[in-house]
Amino acid sequence: MRTTSQLVLDLTKKKALLYLIPGKVKYEGVVKDLPKGYKPKLILEVFEYTDLDKDGEFDVVRQRKV
């Protein structure tokens, strides 16, 4: 089994944080099919890992894609 993404839920702030691992997943966005005038109950934030740094760890760049 391999990790292609990570999802963190912050239920206190009603947020879902999605972290994408480069080269492992193709993010195509989100389809918003809520009824007209309906507000979502959860905010989705998408993060993409960028290049490896000198310590061999990924840097994270926050990009809102929703």
PDBQT receptor file of N, H, CA, C and O in Angstrom, charges set to zero:
ATOM      1  N   MET A   1       0.848  -1.166   0.000  1.00  0.00    +0.000 N 
ATOM      2  CA  MET A   1       0.000   0.000   0.000  1.00  0.00    +0.000 C 
ATOM      3  C   MET A   1       0.897   1.233   0.000  1.00  0.00    +0.000 C 
ATOM      4  O   MET A   1       1.900   1.268   0.712  1.00  0.00    +0.000 OA
ATOM      5  N   ARG A   2       0.546   2.237  -0.788  1.00  0.00    +0.000 N 
ATOM      6  H   ARG A   2      -0.270   2.208  -1.366  1.00  0.00    +0.000 HD
ATOM      7  CA  ARG A   2       1.308   3.474  -0.871  1.00  0.00    +0.000 C 
ATOM      8  C   ARG A   2       0.403   4.664  -0.603  1.00  0.00    +0.000 C 
ATOM      9  O   ARG A   2      -0.794   4.632  -0.892  1.00  0.00    +0.000 OA
ATOM     10  N   THR A   3       0.987   5.702  -0.053  1.00  0.00    +0.000 N 
ATOM     11  H   THR A   3       1.959   5.728   0.182  1.00  0.00    +0.000 HD
ATOM     12  CA  THR A   3       0.245   6.925   0.214  1.00  0.00    +0.000 C 
ATOM     13  C   THR A   3       0.313   7.834  -1.001  1.00  0.00    +0.000 C 
ATOM     14  O   THR A   3       1.402   8.132  -1.491  1.00  0.00    +0.000 OA
ATOM     15  N   THR A   4      -0.837   8.277  -1.495  1.00  0.00    +0.000 N 
ATOM     16  H   THR A   4      -1.722   8.035  -1.098  1.00  0.00    +0.000 HD
ATOM     17  CA  THR A   4      -0.875   9.207  -2.614  1.00  0.00    +0.000 C 
ATOM     18  C   THR A   4      -1.391  10.580  -2.195  1.00  0.00    +0.000 C 
ATOM     19  O   THR A   4      -1.221  11.562  -2.919  1.00  0.00    +0.000 OA
ATOM     20  N   SER A   5      -2.011  10.642  -1.042  1.00  0.00    +0.000 N 
ATOM     21  H   SER A   5      -2.148   9.845  -0.454  1.00  0.00    +0.000 HD
ATOM     22  CA  SER A   5      -2.484  11.910  -0.503  1.00  0.00    +0.000 C 
ATOM     23  C   SER A   5      -2.769  11.710   0.980  1.00  0.00    +0.000 C 
ATOM     24  O   SER A   5      -2.852  10.586   1.475  1.00  0.00    +0.000 OA
ATOM     25  N   GLN A   6      -2.916  12.832   1.670  1.00  0.00    +0.000 N 
ATOM     26  H   GLN A   6      -2.849  13.746   1.269  1.00  0.00    +0.000 HD
ATOM     27  CA  GLN A   6      -3.230  12.788   3.095  1.00  0.00    +0.000 C 
ATOM     28  C   GLN A   6      -4.376  13.752   3.351  1.00  0.00    +0.000 C 
ATOM     29  O   GLN A   6      -4.387  14.861   2.817  1.00  0.00    +0.000 OA
ATOM     30  N   LEU A   7      -5.334  13.341   4.158  1.00  0.00    +0.000 N 
ATOM     31  H   LEU A   7      -5.325  12.440   4.592  1.00  0.00    +0.000 HD
ATOM     32  CA  LEU A   7      -6.477  14.181   4.485  1.00  0.00    +0.000 C 
ATOM     33  C   LEU A   7      -6.512  14.387   5.990  1.00  0.00    +0.000 C 
ATOM     34  O   LEU A   7      -6.498  13.427   6.761  1.00  0.00    +0.000 OA
ATOM     35  N   VAL A   8      -6.557  15.655   6.401  1.00  0.00    +0.000 N 
ATOM     36  H   VAL A   8      -6.568  16.434   5.774  1.00  0.00    +0.000 HD
ATOM     37  CA  VAL A   8      -6.630  16.006   7.816  1.00  0.00    +0.000 C 
ATOM     38  C   VAL A   8      -7.954  16.728   8.038  1.00  0.00    +0.000 C 
ATOM     39  O   VAL A   8      -8.298  17.639   7.285  1.00  0.00    +0.000 OA
ATOM     40  N   LEU A   9      -8.689  16.331   9.056  1.00  0.00    +0.000 N 
ATOM     41  H   LEU A   9      -8.409  15.591   9.667  1.00  0.00    +0.000 HD
ATOM     42  CA  LEU A   9      -9.948  16.992   9.383  1.00  0.00    +0.000 C 
ATOM     43  C   LEU A   9      -9.777  17.807  10.655  1.00  0.00    +0.000 C 
ATOM     44  O   LEU A   9      -9.372  17.273  11.688  1.00  0.00    +0.000 OA
ATOM     45  N   ASP A  10     -10.082  19.088  10.584  1.00  0.00    +0.000 N 
ATOM     46  H   ASP A  10     -10.411  19.521   9.745  1.00  0.00    +0.000 HD
ATOM     47  CA  ASP A  10     -10.093  19.973  11.754  1.00  0.00    +0.000 C 
ATOM     48  C   ASP A  10     -11.559  20.299  12.016  1.00  0.00    +0.000 C 
ATOM     49  O   ASP A  10     -12.099  21.268  11.483  1.00  0.00    +0.000 OA
ATOM     50  N   LEU A  11     -12.187  19.480  12.839  1.00  0.00    +0.000 N 
ATOM     51  H   LEU A  11     -11.748  18.693  13.273  1.00  0.00    +0.000 HD
ATOM     52  CA  LEU A  11     -13.621  19.613  13.058  1.00  0.00    +0.000 C 
ATOM     53  C   LEU A  11     -13.974  20.825  13.905  1.00  0.00    +0.000 C 
ATOM     54  O   LEU A  11     -15.106  21.304  13.852  1.00  0.00    +0.000 OA
ATOM     55  N   THR A  12     -13.027  21.326  14.684  1.00  0.00    +0.000 N 
ATOM     56  H   THR A  12     -12.107  20.936  14.728  1.00  0.00    +0.000 HD
ATOM     57  CA  THR A  12     -13.272  22.535  15.464  1.00  0.00    +0.000 C 
ATOM     58  C   THR A  12     -13.482  23.729  14.541  1.00  0.00    +0.000 C 
ATOM     59  O   THR A  12     -14.373  24.548  14.765  1.00  0.00    +0.000 OA
ATOM     60  N   LYS A  13     -12.649  23.824  13.494  1.00  0.00    +0.000 N 
ATOM     61  H   LYS A  13     -11.925  23.158  13.312  1.00  0.00    +0.000 HD
ATOM     62  CA  LYS A  13     -12.746  24.930  12.539  1.00  0.00    +0.000 C 
ATOM     63  C   LYS A  13     -13.551  24.560  11.297  1.00  0.00    +0.000 C 
ATOM     64  O   LYS A  13     -13.706  25.370  10.383  1.00  0.00    +0.000 OA
ATOM     65  N   LYS A  14     -14.065  23.320  11.271  1.00  0.00    +0.000 N 
ATOM     66  H   LYS A  14     -13.939  22.662  12.013  1.00  0.00    +0.000 HD
ATOM     67  CA  LYS A  14     -14.845  22.798  10.146  1.00  0.00    +0.000 C 
ATOM     68  C   LYS A  14     -14.079  22.928   8.831  1.00  0.00    +0.000 C 
ATOM     69  O   LYS A  14     -14.567  23.511   7.863  1.00  0.00    +0.000 OA
ATOM     70  N   LYS A  15     -12.850  22.362   8.820  1.00  0.00    +0.000 N 
ATOM     71  H   LYS A  15     -12.453  21.888   9.606  1.00  0.00    +0.000 HD
ATOM     72  CA  LYS A  15     -11.991  22.389   7.645  1.00  0.00    +0.000 C 
ATOM     73  C   LYS A  15     -11.509  20.987   7.318  1.00  0.00    +0.000 C 
ATOM     74  O   LYS A  15     -11.292  20.162   8.206  1.00  0.00    +0.000 OA
ATOM     75  N   ALA A  16     -11.346  20.735   6.031  1.00  0.00    +0.000 N 
ATOM     76  H   ALA A  16     -11.522  21.405   5.310  1.00  0.00    +0.000 HD
ATOM     77  CA  ALA A  16     -10.696  19.528   5.549  1.00  0.00    +0.000 C 
ATOM     78  C   ALA A  16      -9.449  19.983   4.802  1.00  0.00    +0.000 C 
ATOM     79  O   ALA A  16      -9.538  20.792   3.879  1.00  0.00    +0.000 OA
ATOM     80  N   LEU A  17      -8.292  19.471   5.196  1.00  0.00    +0.000 N 
ATOM     81  H   LEU A  17      -8.219  18.814   5.946  1.00  0.00    +0.000 HD
ATOM     82  CA  LEU A  17      -7.015  19.843   4.592  1.00  0.00    +0.000 C 
ATOM     83  C   LEU A  17      -6.508  18.645   3.800  1.00  0.00    +0.000 C 
ATOM     84  O   LEU A  17      -6.269  17.576   4.362  1.00  0.00    +0.000 OA
ATOM     85  N   LEU A  18      -6.347  18.827   2.504  1.00  0.00    +0.000 N 
ATOM     86  H   LEU A  18      -6.541  19.696   2.048  1.00  0.00    +0.000 HD
ATOM     87  CA  LEU A  18      -5.913  17.753   1.628  1.00  0.00    +0.000 C 
ATOM     88  C   LEU A  18      -4.494  18.045   1.164  1.00  0.00    +0.000 C 
ATOM     89  O   LEU A  18      -4.230  19.094   0.575  1.00  0.00    +0.000 OA
ATOM     90  N   TYR A  19      -3.583  17.118   1.429  1.00  0.00    +0.000 N 
ATOM     91  H   TYR A  19      -3.797  16.266   1.907  1.00  0.00    +0.000 HD
ATOM     92  CA  TYR A  19      -2.175  17.248   1.032  1.00  0.00    +0.000 C 
ATOM     93  C   TYR A  19      -1.910  16.267  -0.104  1.00  0.00    +0.000 C 
ATOM     94  O   TYR A  19      -2.132  15.064   0.037  1.00  0.00    +0.000 OA
ATOM     95  N   LEU A  20      -1.433  16.795  -1.234  1.00  0.00    +0.000 N 
ATOM     96  H   LEU A  20      -1.253  17.772  -1.349  1.00  0.00    +0.000 HD
ATOM     97  CA  LEU A  20      -1.168  15.977  -2.417  1.00  0.00    +0.000 C 
ATOM     98  C   LEU A  20       0.319  15.683  -2.527  1.00  0.00    +0.000 C 
ATOM     99  O   LEU A  20       1.144  16.582  -2.366  1.00  0.00    +0.000 OA
ATOM    100  N   ILE A  21       0.664  14.444  -2.795  1.00  0.00    +0.000 N 
ATOM    101  H   ILE A  21      -0.005  13.713  -2.926  1.00  0.00    +0.000 HD
ATOM    102  CA  ILE A  21       2.056  14.044  -2.951  1.00  0.00    +0.000 C 
ATOM    103  C   ILE A  21       2.398  14.095  -4.437  1.00  0.00    +0.000 C 
ATOM    104  O   ILE A  21       1.704  13.482  -5.248  1.00  0.00    +0.000 OA
ATOM    105  N   PRO A  22       3.472  14.827  -4.811  1.00  0.00    +0.000 N 
ATOM    106  CA  PRO A  22       3.789  15.020  -6.228  1.00  0.00    +0.000 C 
ATOM    107  C   PRO A  22       4.100  13.719  -6.957  1.00  0.00    +0.000 C 
ATOM    108  O   PRO A  22       4.779  12.837  -6.431  1.00  0.00    +0.000 OA
ATOM    109  N   GLY A  23       3.586  13.623  -8.180  1.00  0.00    +0.000 N 
ATOM    110  H   GLY A  23       3.034  14.339  -8.607  1.00  0.00    +0.000 HD
ATOM    111  CA  GLY A  23       3.851  12.457  -9.011  1.00  0.00    +0.000 C 
ATOM    112  C   GLY A  23       3.045  11.226  -8.642  1.00  0.00    +0.000 C 
ATOM    113  O   GLY A  23       3.180  10.190  -9.295  1.00  0.00    +0.000 OA
ATOM    114  N   LYS A  24       2.213  11.307  -7.619  1.00  0.00    +0.000 N 
ATOM    115  H   LYS A  24       2.103  12.148  -7.089  1.00  0.00    +0.000 HD
ATOM    116  CA  LYS A  24       1.454  10.143  -7.167  1.00  0.00    +0.000 C 
ATOM    117  C   LYS A  24      -0.044  10.281  -7.385  1.00  0.00    +0.000 C 
ATOM    118  O   LYS A  24      -0.764   9.283  -7.379  1.00  0.00    +0.000 OA
ATOM    119  N   VAL A  25      -0.520  11.504  -7.578  1.00  0.00    +0.000 N 
ATOM    120  H   VAL A  25       0.065  12.315  -7.582  1.00  0.00    +0.000 HD
ATOM    121  CA  VAL A  25      -1.954  11.727  -7.724  1.00  0.00    +0.000 C 
ATOM    122  C   VAL A  25      -2.190  12.876  -8.697  1.00  0.00    +0.000 C 
ATOM    123  O   VAL A  25      -1.429  13.843  -8.729  1.00  0.00    +0.000 OA
ATOM    124  N   LYS A  26      -3.235  12.760  -9.478  1.00  0.00    +0.000 N 
ATOM    125  H   LYS A  26      -3.853  11.974  -9.453  1.00  0.00    +0.000 HD
ATOM    126  CA  LYS A  26      -3.603  13.838 -10.395  1.00  0.00    +0.000 C 
ATOM    127  C   LYS A  26      -4.855  14.505  -9.830  1.00  0.00    +0.000 C 
ATOM    128  O   LYS A  26      -5.927  13.902  -9.774  1.00  0.00    +0.000 OA
ATOM    129  N   TYR A  27      -4.698  15.752  -9.418  1.00  0.00    +0.000 N 
ATOM    130  H   TYR A  27      -3.827  16.241  -9.464  1.00  0.00    +0.000 HD
ATOM    131  CA  TYR A  27      -5.805  16.501  -8.831  1.00  0.00    +0.000 C 
ATOM    132  C   TYR A  27      -6.573  17.195  -9.941  1.00  0.00    +0.000 C 
ATOM    133  O   TYR A  27      -6.001  17.988 -10.689  1.00  0.00    +0.000 OA
ATOM    134  N   GLU A  28      -7.844  16.909 -10.055  1.00  0.00    +0.000 N 
ATOM    135  H   GLU A  28      -8.308  16.264  -9.447  1.00  0.00    +0.000 HD
ATOM    136  CA  GLU A  28      -8.664  17.478 -11.114  1.00  0.00    +0.000 C 
ATOM    137  C   GLU A  28      -9.666  18.497 -10.598  1.00  0.00    +0.000 C 
ATOM    138  O   GLU A  28     -10.512  18.968 -11.359  1.00  0.00    +0.000 OA
ATOM    139  N   GLY A  29      -9.587  18.842  -9.331  1.00  0.00    +0.000 N 
ATOM    140  H   GLY A  29      -8.900  18.460  -8.713  1.00  0.00    +0.000 HD
ATOM    141  CA  GLY A  29     -10.480  19.851  -8.776  1.00  0.00    +0.000 C 
ATOM    142  C   GLY A  29     -11.665  19.249  -8.048  1.00  0.00    +0.000 C 
ATOM    143  O   GLY A  29     -11.700  18.055  -7.750  1.00  0.00    +0.000 OA
ATOM    144  N   VAL A  30     -12.630  20.103  -7.771  1.00  0.00    +0.000 N 
ATOM    145  H   VAL A  30     -12.601  21.073  -8.013  1.00  0.00    +0.000 HD
ATOM    146  CA  VAL A  30     -13.815  19.711  -7.012  1.00  0.00    +0.000 C 
ATOM    147  C   VAL A  30     -15.050  20.091  -7.814  1.00  0.00    +0.000 C 
ATOM    148  O   VAL A  30     -15.109  21.170  -8.403  1.00  0.00    +0.000 OA
ATOM    149  N   VAL A  31     -16.022  19.213  -7.833  1.00  0.00    +0.000 N 
ATOM    150  H   VAL A  31     -15.974  18.337  -7.354  1.00  0.00    +0.000 HD
ATOM    151  CA  VAL A  31     -17.297  19.514  -8.470  1.00  0.00    +0.000 C 
ATOM    152  C   VAL A  31     -18.246  20.015  -7.381  1.00  0.00    +0.000 C 
ATOM    153  O   VAL A  31     -18.536  19.304  -6.419  1.00  0.00    +0.000 OA
ATOM    154  N   LYS A  32     -18.713  21.223  -7.545  1.00  0.00    +0.000 N 
ATOM    155  H   LYS A  32     -18.478  21.801  -8.327  1.00  0.00    +0.000 HD
ATOM    156  CA  LYS A  32     -19.658  21.795  -6.587  1.00  0.00    +0.000 C 
ATOM    157  C   LYS A  32     -21.066  21.613  -7.129  1.00  0.00    +0.000 C 
ATOM    158  O   LYS A  32     -21.485  22.326  -8.040  1.00  0.00    +0.000 OA
ATOM    159  N   ASP A  33     -21.790  20.662  -6.570  1.00  0.00    +0.000 N 
ATOM    160  H   ASP A  33     -21.450  20.082  -5.830  1.00  0.00    +0.000 HD
ATOM    161  CA  ASP A  33     -23.150  20.404  -7.043  1.00  0.00    +0.000 C 
ATOM    162  C   ASP A  33     -24.174  20.614  -5.932  1.00  0.00    +0.000 C 
ATOM    163  O   ASP A  33     -25.188  19.920  -5.860  1.00  0.00    +0.000 OA
ATOM    164  N   LEU A  34     -23.889  21.584  -5.071  1.00  0.00    +0.000 N 
ATOM    165  H   LEU A  34     -23.065  22.148  -5.129  1.00  0.00    +0.000 HD
ATOM    166  CA  LEU A  34     -24.821  21.910  -3.994  1.00  0.00    +0.000 C 
ATOM    167  C   LEU A  34     -26.036  22.636  -4.571  1.00  0.00    +0.000 C 
ATOM    168  O   LEU A  34     -25.941  23.293  -5.608  1.00  0.00    +0.000 OA
ATOM    169  N   PRO A  35     -27.158  22.515  -3.902  1.00  0.00    +0.000 N 
ATOM    170  CA  PRO A  35     -28.337  23.260  -4.362  1.00  0.00    +0.000 C 
ATOM    171  C   PRO A  35     -28.075  24.770  -4.315  1.00  0.00    +0.000 C 
ATOM    172  O   PRO A  35     -27.276  25.241  -3.505  1.00  0.00    +0.000 OA
ATOM    173  N   LYS A  36     -28.742  25.512  -5.177  1.00  0.00    +0.000 N 
ATOM    174  H   LYS A  36     -29.390  25.130  -5.835  1.00  0.00    +0.000 HD
ATOM    175  CA  LYS A  36     -28.563  26.961  -5.262  1.00  0.00    +0.000 C 
ATOM    176  C   LYS A  36     -28.855  27.611  -3.901  1.00  0.00    +0.000 C 
ATOM    177  O   LYS A  36     -29.877  27.335  -3.274  1.00  0.00    +0.000 OA
ATOM    178  N   GLY A  37     -27.939  28.478  -3.463  1.00  0.00    +0.000 N 
ATOM    179  H   GLY A  37     -27.109  28.703  -3.972  1.00  0.00    +0.000 HD
ATOM    180  CA  GLY A  37     -28.108  29.177  -2.198  1.00  0.00    +0.000 C 
ATOM    181  C   GLY A  37     -27.640  28.396  -0.978  1.00  0.00    +0.000 C 
ATOM    182  O   GLY A  37     -27.698  28.913   0.138  1.00  0.00    +0.000 OA
ATOM    183  N   TYR A  38     -27.181  27.174  -1.161  1.00  0.00    +0.000 N 
ATOM    184  H   TYR A  38     -27.134  26.754  -2.068  1.00  0.00    +0.000 HD
ATOM    185  CA  TYR A  38     -26.730  26.335  -0.047  1.00  0.00    +0.000 C 
ATOM    186  C   TYR A  38     -25.262  26.600   0.232  1.00  0.00    +0.000 C 
ATOM    187  O   TYR A  38     -24.450  26.631  -0.693  1.00  0.00    +0.000 OA
ATOM    188  N   LYS A  39     -24.914  26.790   1.490  1.00  0.00    +0.000 N 
ATOM    189  H   LYS A  39     -25.573  26.765   2.241  1.00  0.00    +0.000 HD
ATOM    190  CA  LYS A  39     -23.517  26.992   1.878  1.00  0.00    +0.000 C 
ATOM    191  C   LYS A  39     -22.932  25.678   2.377  1.00  0.00    +0.000 C 
ATOM    192  O   LYS A  39     -23.581  24.963   3.142  1.00  0.00    +0.000 OA
ATOM    193  N   PRO A  40     -21.703  25.348   1.951  1.00  0.00    +0.000 N 
ATOM    194  CA  PRO A  40     -21.086  24.112   2.452  1.00  0.00    +0.000 C 
ATOM    195  C   PRO A  40     -20.809  24.210   3.953  1.00  0.00    +0.000 C 
ATOM    196  O   PRO A  40     -20.555  25.296   4.474  1.00  0.00    +0.000 OA
ATOM    197  N   LYS A  41     -20.859  23.091   4.629  1.00  0.00    +0.000 N 
ATOM    198  H   LYS A  41     -21.065  22.209   4.205  1.00  0.00    +0.000 HD
ATOM    199  CA  LYS A  41     -20.619  23.054   6.069  1.00  0.00    +0.000 C 
ATOM    200  C   LYS A  41     -19.150  22.822   6.402  1.00  0.00    +0.000 C 
ATOM    201  O   LYS A  41     -18.755  22.904   7.564  1.00  0.00    +0.000 OA
ATOM    202  N   LEU A  42     -18.342  22.532   5.387  1.00  0.00    +0.000 N 
ATOM    203  H   LEU A  42     -18.663  22.464   4.442  1.00  0.00    +0.000 HD
ATOM    204  CA  LEU A  42     -16.931  22.227   5.578  1.00  0.00    +0.000 C 
ATOM    205  C   LEU A  42     -16.118  22.954   4.514  1.00  0.00    +0.000 C 
ATOM    206  O   LEU A  42     -16.468  22.919   3.334  1.00  0.00    +0.000 OA
ATOM    207  N   ILE A  43     -15.045  23.607   4.919  1.00  0.00    +0.000 N 
ATOM    208  H   ILE A  43     -14.761  23.635   5.877  1.00  0.00    +0.000 HD
ATOM    209  CA  ILE A  43     -14.151  24.292   3.994  1.00  0.00    +0.000 C 
ATOM    210  C   ILE A  43     -13.060  23.325   3.571  1.00  0.00    +0.000 C 
ATOM    211  O   ILE A  43     -12.478  22.644   4.415  1.00  0.00    +0.000 OA
ATOM    212  N   LEU A  44     -12.776  23.254   2.287  1.00  0.00    +0.000 N 
ATOM    213  H   LEU A  44     -13.249  23.807   1.602  1.00  0.00    +0.000 HD
ATOM    214  CA  LEU A  44     -11.713  22.393   1.774  1.00  0.00    +0.000 C 
ATOM    215  C   LEU A  44     -10.519  23.249   1.375  1.00  0.00    +0.000 C 
ATOM    216  O   LEU A  44     -10.659  24.192   0.597  1.00  0.00    +0.000 OA
ATOM    217  N   GLU A  45      -9.351  22.922   1.904  1.00  0.00    +0.000 N 
ATOM    218  H   GLU A  45      -9.238  22.155   2.536  1.00  0.00    +0.000 HD
ATOM    219  CA  GLU A  45      -8.108  23.574   1.517  1.00  0.00    +0.000 C 
ATOM    220  C   GLU A  45      -7.176  22.503   0.951  1.00  0.00    +0.000 C 
ATOM    221  O   GLU A  45      -7.033  21.424   1.526  1.00  0.00    +0.000 OA
ATOM    222  N   VAL A  46      -6.549  22.814  -0.176  1.00  0.00    +0.000 N 
ATOM    223  H   VAL A  46      -6.665  23.691  -0.643  1.00  0.00    +0.000 HD
ATOM    224  CA  VAL A  46      -5.678  21.857  -0.844  1.00  0.00    +0.000 C 
ATOM    225  C   VAL A  46      -4.245  22.364  -0.785  1.00  0.00    +0.000 C 
ATOM    226  O   VAL A  46      -3.972  23.526  -1.086  1.00  0.00    +0.000 OA
ATOM    227  N   PHE A  47      -3.339  21.487  -0.397  1.00  0.00    +0.000 N 
ATOM    228  H   PHE A  47      -3.561  20.543  -0.152  1.00  0.00    +0.000 HD
ATOM    229  CA  PHE A  47      -1.921  21.798  -0.310  1.00  0.00    +0.000 C 
ATOM    230  C   PHE A  47      -1.169  20.871  -1.242  1.00  0.00    +0.000 C 
ATOM    231  O   PHE A  47      -1.531  19.704  -1.388  1.00  0.00    +0.000 OA
ATOM    232  N   GLU A  48      -0.133  21.379  -1.869  1.00  0.00    +0.000 N 
ATOM    233  H   GLU A  48       0.161  22.328  -1.751  1.00  0.00    +0.000 HD
ATOM    234  CA  GLU A  48       0.716  20.541  -2.703  1.00  0.00    +0.000 C 
ATOM    235  C   GLU A  48       2.128  20.551  -2.144  1.00  0.00    +0.000 C 
ATOM    236  O   GLU A  48       2.682  21.605  -1.832  1.00  0.00    +0.000 OA
ATOM    237  N   TYR A  49       2.695  19.370  -2.024  1.00  0.00    +0.000 N 
ATOM    238  H   TYR A  49       2.245  18.514  -2.278  1.00  0.00    +0.000 HD
ATOM    239  CA  TYR A  49       4.101  19.287  -1.645  1.00  0.00    +0.000 C 
ATOM    240  C   TYR A  49       4.940  19.737  -2.837  1.00  0.00    +0.000 C 
ATOM    241  O   TYR A  49       4.605  19.451  -3.986  1.00  0.00    +0.000 OA
ATOM    242  N   THR A  50       6.023  20.437  -2.554  1.00  0.00    +0.000 N 
ATOM    243  H   THR A  50       6.295  20.669  -1.620  1.00  0.00    +0.000 HD
ATOM    244  CA  THR A  50       6.915  20.886  -3.617  1.00  0.00    +0.000 C 
ATOM    245  C   THR A  50       8.208  20.091  -3.539  1.00  0.00    +0.000 C 
ATOM    246  O   THR A  50       8.220  18.995  -2.978  1.00  0.00    +0.000 OA
ATOM    247  N   ASP A  51       9.280  20.610  -4.079  1.00  0.00    +0.000 N 
ATOM    248  H   ASP A  51       9.271  21.500  -4.534  1.00  0.00    +0.000 HD
ATOM    249  CA  ASP A  51      10.559  19.897  -4.141  1.00  0.00    +0.000 C 
ATOM    250  C   ASP A  51      11.092  19.508  -2.766  1.00  0.00    +0.000 C 
ATOM    251  O   ASP A  51      10.758  20.112  -1.746  1.00  0.00    +0.000 OA
ATOM    252  N   LEU A  52      11.926  18.484  -2.780  1.00  0.00    +0.000 N 
ATOM    253  H   LEU A  52      12.197  17.994  -3.608  1.00  0.00    +0.000 HD
ATOM    254  CA  LEU A  52      12.623  18.084  -1.560  1.00  0.00    +0.000 C 
ATOM    255  C   LEU A  52      13.600  19.189  -1.152  1.00  0.00    +0.000 C 
ATOM    256  O   LEU A  52      14.248  19.798  -2.003  1.00  0.00    +0.000 OA
ATOM    257  N   ASP A  53      13.700  19.441   0.152  1.00  0.00    +0.000 N 
ATOM    258  H   ASP A  53      13.173  18.947   0.843  1.00  0.00    +0.000 HD
ATOM    259  CA  ASP A  53      14.693  20.405   0.607  1.00  0.00    +0.000 C 
ATOM    260  C   ASP A  53      15.985  19.679   0.955  1.00  0.00    +0.000 C 
ATOM    261  O   ASP A  53      16.090  18.470   0.748  1.00  0.00    +0.000 OA
ATOM    262  N   LYS A  54      16.959  20.396   1.475  1.00  0.00    +0.000 N 
ATOM    263  H   LYS A  54      16.873  21.378   1.644  1.00  0.00    +0.000 HD
ATOM    264  CA  LYS A  54      18.278  19.801   1.735  1.00  0.00    +0.000 C 
ATOM    265  C   LYS A  54      18.251  18.719   2.811  1.00  0.00    +0.000 C 
ATOM    266  O   LYS A  54      19.175  17.911   2.888  1.00  0.00    +0.000 OA
ATOM    267  N   ASP A  55      17.219  18.689   3.634  1.00  0.00    +0.000 N 
ATOM    268  H   ASP A  55      16.467  19.346   3.571  1.00  0.00    +0.000 HD
ATOM    269  CA  ASP A  55      17.087  17.667   4.673  1.00  0.00    +0.000 C 
ATOM    270  C   ASP A  55      16.390  16.407   4.164  1.00  0.00    +0.000 C 
ATOM    271  O   ASP A  55      16.205  15.450   4.916  1.00  0.00    +0.000 OA
ATOM    272  N   GLY A  56      16.003  16.407   2.886  1.00  0.00    +0.000 N 
ATOM    273  H   GLY A  56      16.153  17.184   2.275  1.00  0.00    +0.000 HD
ATOM    274  CA  GLY A  56      15.293  15.256   2.344  1.00  0.00    +0.000 C 
ATOM    275  C   GLY A  56      13.815  15.270   2.652  1.00  0.00    +0.000 C 
ATOM    276  O   GLY A  56      13.130  14.264   2.466  1.00  0.00    +0.000 OA
ATOM    277  N   GLU A  57      13.308  16.414   3.126  1.00  0.00    +0.000 N 
ATOM    278  H   GLU A  57      13.864  17.232   3.277  1.00  0.00    +0.000 HD
ATOM    279  CA  GLU A  57      11.894  16.563   3.436  1.00  0.00    +0.000 C 
ATOM    280  C   GLU A  57      11.230  17.403   2.348  1.00  0.00    +0.000 C 
ATOM    281  O   GLU A  57      11.879  18.224   1.702  1.00  0.00    +0.000 OA
ATOM    282  N   PHE A  58       9.935  17.188   2.155  1.00  0.00    +0.000 N 
ATOM    283  H   PHE A  58       9.408  16.520   2.680  1.00  0.00    +0.000 HD
ATOM    284  CA  PHE A  58       9.187  18.003   1.207  1.00  0.00    +0.000 C 
ATOM    285  C   PHE A  58       8.840  19.344   1.830  1.00  0.00    +0.000 C 
ATOM    286  O   PHE A  58       8.519  19.423   3.016  1.00  0.00    +0.000 OA
ATOM    287  N   ASP A  59       8.907  20.398   1.026  1.00  0.00    +0.000 N 
ATOM    288  H   ASP A  59       9.168  20.334   0.062  1.00  0.00    +0.000 HD
ATOM    289  CA  ASP A  59       8.372  21.687   1.425  1.00  0.00    +0.000 C 
ATOM    290  C   ASP A  59       6.900  21.685   1.040  1.00  0.00    +0.000 C 
ATOM    291  O   ASP A  59       6.502  20.997   0.101  1.00  0.00    +0.000 OA
ATOM    292  N   VAL A  60       6.092  22.454   1.763  1.00  0.00    +0.000 N 
ATOM    293  H   VAL A  60       6.415  23.013   2.526  1.00  0.00    +0.000 HD
ATOM    294  CA  VAL A  60       4.673  22.533   1.449  1.00  0.00    +0.000 C 
ATOM    295  C   VAL A  60       4.341  23.953   1.024  1.00  0.00    +0.000 C 
ATOM    296  O   VAL A  60       4.693  24.918   1.702  1.00  0.00    +0.000 OA
ATOM    297  N   VAL A  61       3.665  24.067  -0.098  1.00  0.00    +0.000 N 
ATOM    298  H   VAL A  61       3.379  23.283  -0.649  1.00  0.00    +0.000 HD
ATOM    299  CA  VAL A  61       3.190  25.347  -0.580  1.00  0.00    +0.000 C 
ATOM    300  C   VAL A  61       1.671  25.307  -0.520  1.00  0.00    +0.000 C 
ATOM    301  O   VAL A  61       1.055  24.387  -1.058  1.00  0.00    +0.000 OA
ATOM    302  N   ARG A  62       1.071  26.275   0.118  1.00  0.00    +0.000 N 
ATOM    303  H   ARG A  62       1.571  27.021   0.556  1.00  0.00    +0.000 HD
ATOM    304  CA  ARG A  62      -0.386  26.302   0.235  1.00  0.00    +0.000 C 
ATOM    305  C   ARG A  62      -0.963  26.910  -1.035  1.00  0.00    +0.000 C 
ATOM    306  O   ARG A  62      -0.636  28.037  -1.406  1.00  0.00    +0.000 OA
ATOM    307  N   GLN A  63      -1.804  26.164  -1.678  1.00  0.00    +0.000 N 
ATOM    308  H   GLN A  63      -2.070  25.248  -1.377  1.00  0.00    +0.000 HD
ATOM    309  CA  GLN A  63      -2.493  26.649  -2.863  1.00  0.00    +0.000 C 
ATOM    310  C   GLN A  63      -3.960  26.319  -2.724  1.00  0.00    +0.000 C 
ATOM    311  O   GLN A  63      -4.333  25.149  -2.635  1.00  0.00    +0.000 OA
ATOM    312  N   ARG A  64      -4.764  27.303  -2.706  1.00  0.00    +0.000 N 
ATOM    313  H   ARG A  64      -4.461  28.254  -2.778  1.00  0.00    +0.000 HD
ATOM    314  CA  ARG A  64      -6.204  27.062  -2.651  1.00  0.00    +0.000 C 
ATOM    315  C   ARG A  64      -6.692  26.794  -4.061  1.00  0.00    +0.000 C 
ATOM    316  O   ARG A  64      -6.578  27.648  -4.941  1.00  0.00    +0.000 OA
ATOM    317  N   LYS A  65      -7.231  25.611  -4.272  1.00  0.00    +0.000 N 
ATOM    318  H   LYS A  65      -7.323  24.918  -3.558  1.00  0.00    +0.000 HD
ATOM    319  CA  LYS A  65      -7.674  25.210  -5.607  1.00  0.00    +0.000 C 
ATOM    320  C   LYS A  65      -9.176  25.066  -5.672  1.00  0.00    +0.000 C 
ATOM    321  O   LYS A  65      -9.715  24.643  -6.695  1.00  0.00    +0.000 OA
ATOM    322  N   VAL A  66      -9.841  25.403  -4.623  1.00  0.00    +0.000 N 
ATOM    323  H   VAL A  66      -9.402  25.746  -3.793  1.00  0.00    +0.000 HD
ATOM    324  CA  VAL A  66     -11.304  25.198  -4.565  1.00  0.00    +0.000 C 
ATOM    325  C   VAL A  66     -11.998  26.502  -4.807  1.00  0.00    +0.000 C 
ATOM    326  O   VAL A  66     -13.228  26.557  -4.802  1.00  0.00    +0.000 OA
TER     327      VAL A  66
